[in-house]
Amino acid sequence: MSYRRRAALAVGVPVVLAGLWGATTGAFSLSLRPGTIVFVGIFAVGLGLYGAYSRHRTEPRNPVLRDPSTRDVSPPEPATDGFGSEPTRRIARHRLTEDVRSLLRRALARGDGDTDAADAALASGEWTDDPSASAAFASEVGQRRQYRDRLAARLGGTTRLAYRLERAAAGLRSVLGLTADDDAPPEPRRASGPGTVRTGRWTGFQTVPLVFVGVGIVARRPGLVLAGAVAVVALAVSAASRVPEPGLTVNRAVDADDPTHGEEVTVTVRVRNDGDRTLLDCRLADGVPDTLAVTEGSAQLATALRPGAAATVEYAVRATRGDHAFDRPRAVVGDAAGTAATVTEPTVTGDDSISVSLPPADLSVPVRSRTTQHRGRIEADSGGDGIAFYATREYRPGDPLSRIDWNRYASTRELSTLQFREEQAATVVALVDARPAAYRAPTDPSLDTTVDRAVVAARGVVGSRIEAEDQVGLAALSTERLFVPPGGGHAHRSRLETALSSADAFGPTPADGEFYVGPTFRWLRRELPNAAQVVCCSSLTDDTVVRTLRYLAAYGHPVTVLSPDPGTRPTAGGTVAAAKRLFRLSDLRRQGIPVIDWRHGESLAAAIERQGREWSA
């Protein structure tokens, strides 16, 4: 508080109290007309209300700490909100409506391919039992339905078109058998920048003295005037209070030295008051990385601290592969009256980062039968050394005696040589889709993003194929290009796992820059060996990756897809995104590209086993 304001308070408060005491007790006698008294009272009330309004407009809000339990690494799904101006929003809503209509038409015609019947069902509204959903695309809608939908839309705070569109999207989810996640968590609130700010906590109370005094003068009620005087004293006390200088030291300890992906890690934060004044209002939020989710406890603390005292908070985070650096914690220290607060970032000792590795994978990831000249464990369509019988041929001098068909010789007295099905190695490249468009986060922040799951799937491909003695490489569809040539052995496996865990191309958040599909595809074609087959780990969130896989297959590279399901939100935009992905899976399968759909809540091994049963059925 400035020196002038303190001086004004020191002089003004006694004068006001003395004046009010004299006016109420009769010590001072003023001869005022009734009209003047009414004017003074109304002026005081108006001045108090105006002061409250102006302070509400100019005072900053109470500093709010960021909620460390929330994270968001996902770009927005297609939606009708956030498209800028009203004309742009109308265009977006129109595009979304056409998307829902075309997807419904395709879904209804999927069984027998009869698009005319699907058009007729949409026009008549017979495709659903929900009259509001059928009205979205019906050719004729009754007047009573128009009024009901308009009323429901107004009660829901939306338009009739948007209301019907959401109902039609729910019908589309039912037709396709899609399940929706829960609503997204609210956006996290951020704290003010470091420094001292006014909280505005007493803004409403500052009107009380003038209002009480004004009403007391007009109504000639001394009690109201005295109540205003008491409020003046309370305001004076709050204005005279000062924010103590925060002298906080924070120690952070992580209880895991080498955590693996998916493991829960406990973090302990201890804050100590090194200052010489008691902190009556001390709040602290730890700087949890946005790529880690708090799964148990709270990373926030609110307490009072005496000089030299300390407080501890403990919480658990779900470890996600990669390197994660903690931000400095943010602290808010307020004065006793709550009128002002200092936002600061205390000094931190102890752990400031966490490195998470991928867990070992025990999977049998299927690959295509195309092989190389190297020996491995894939049965080739040729005779040679192996364990499974392939064919017989005429005996040639030099053939091993163990390969002679002695049973045939005993019956026909003719020598022949047994051939076994030769086992050869495959050249496999695990291709991870880590483009910015591939990042999707579920509504539950404790779950993996789609790129997290794609990296885990690639880890399974690398481990299982190297164990099968194949030649394995690694590539990334990302703004950060990465290609590890195929190889084998434990040293090469370690090199691939290190790249999956810490390479910038597979970061927990999208890499900076723009992704250009044409140059990236040409680069990938140059890097891929001619005999390589591709196992692509992608959530298939758009058509770009589908076109890339089709081009690779056309150039002679057998392609298999491991696709983590990104989930869907119960909105029209979320339904459109999920339905388009479902049809992408169908299109790839029709083109002869095997696809493993890794669903939410399902282990990768279970997804591979389920898909294997469907392929063999």
C-alpha positions, 0 to 999 in steps of 0.5 A: 500500500502506498504512503499516501493511502496510509496517511489518508486512512490514518486521518480519514478514519478518525474524522469519519468516526468522530463525525458519525458519533457527533451526528448520532449523539447530537454533539454536533447540530446541523440544520439541514432541509429534508430535501438536502438530507434525502439528496445526501443519502441517495448520493451516498448510496449511488457512490457506493454502488458505482464504486463497487461496479468500477472496482469489479471491472478493474480489480484482477481476479483472485489468483487461481493455481493451475490444477496439476491433475489435468492434461491435454495433449490432444488437438480438438475433434471436429465440432461446431464450436471454436470456428471463429465468426458466425459465418464460419460457424455456419459453414462448419455446422453445415459441413458437420451435418453433411458428414453425419448424413453421408456416414448414416447413408453408408452405414445403412447401406453397408449390409446389402449396398442398397444406397437407394433404400438408405436414402429412402429411410433417411427421407422417411425417418424410418431409420431410427425410433427417435423422432428428433433424430429422424427430423434432421434429414426427413423430407417432411416434419410435422408442425408439432415436432417443430415446436417440440424440438425448438422448445427442447433446443431452447431449454438446452441452450442450443439451436434446433438444428444443433439439437437434431444433429446431436440426436442424429449423431447418437442414432449413428453411434447406435447403428454402428455399435459405437460406444462414447466416452464420458464428457471431457474434463473442464479446462484447467485454470491458470494462475496469474504471473509472479508478483503481488495482485489484488484479490478483490475479495473485499470489493462487494463489502466496500459498498456497505459503509456508504449504503448503510450511511445513505439509507440511515440518513434518509430513513433517520436511523442512527443504528444504520449509520453506526453500522456503516461506521463499523464497516469503515473500521473493518475496511481500514483494517483490511487496507492496512494489512500487508502481504508477508514476504514469502520465503518458501523452499520446496523439496521434491522426491520421486520414489522410482529410479527407473519406472516403466510405462504405465507404472504409478510413481509416488511424488512427495513435495515438502514446503518449508517457511524460511521467512520470519513471519507466519504465513496465514494463507499459503497455497502451493501447486506442484509443477507436474508435467502436462504429459503426466496425469495425477492418479491418486492424491493431490498435487496441491496444498493449502495451509498456514506455516509458522517460521521454520515450519514445513508441510508435506503433500504426496501424490501419485502420477501415471508414468508415460514413456519418455523424459518429463521435466517438472516445472517449478511449483507455483505458490500463492501467499495471501495477507491476513485479510485476503485483500492481496496475494503474492504469486511466486515460484519457490526454489526447488531442491531434489528431483526435477525430472523423470525418465520412463522406459517401455516395459518388456513385451511378450507378444506374437505380432503377426507379419506377412509371409514374405521373407529374405535370404536370411534364415529365420522362423517364417516358413518359406515356400521352398525346400531346405533345412527345417523341421516340417516336411516339404517334398522329396527329390532324386538322390544326388551324390553328396546328400547327407545320409540322414536326409535319405528316405530309407522307407522308400528305399526299402520298398522300391530300392530307389534312393531319394532325398527328403526336403523340409520346409525352409525357415527364413527371416523377414525384413520388418519395419515398424512404422509409428504414426506420430503426426500432429493429427495422430495425437488423440487423448481420451477424456480420462487424463490417466489413460494413454494417448493414441501415440503412446499406445502406438509406441507400445505396439511398435515396442511389441513388434520390435521385441517379438520379431527380433526374438523370431530372428527377423531383420527389424527396423523402425520409422516415424511418420512425424515432423521429426524424421526418423529411420533406423535400418533393419537389423538383428541381435540384442544390441540392435534391439536395445538401439530400437527401444532407446529410440522408441523411449526417447526420440523426439519423433515419438514425444509425448506431445506433437513435435513442432513443425508442419507435416508434409505427406508427399516429401515424407512418403518419398523419403520413406520409399528411399529408406525402405529396403525392397524386401521390407514389409511394414507394420504400421502402428496408427490410430487412423485418425485421418485419410492421410495415413490410409493413402500412405499405406495404400501407396506402400502396398502398391509399391510392393511392401506388404502392410499390416496395421496395428490401430489403437482406438482413439475413443470418441466423445458423445458429440456430433463431432466425436461421432463423425470422427469415430465413424470415419475411422471405422470405415477406414478400417473396413476400406483397408481390409477390403484392399487386402491389408490386415488390420488389428483394432486395439480397443479401449480397455483391452490389452494388446496381446488380447487384441492380437489374439482376438483378431487372429481368431477372426482371421482364421474363422 
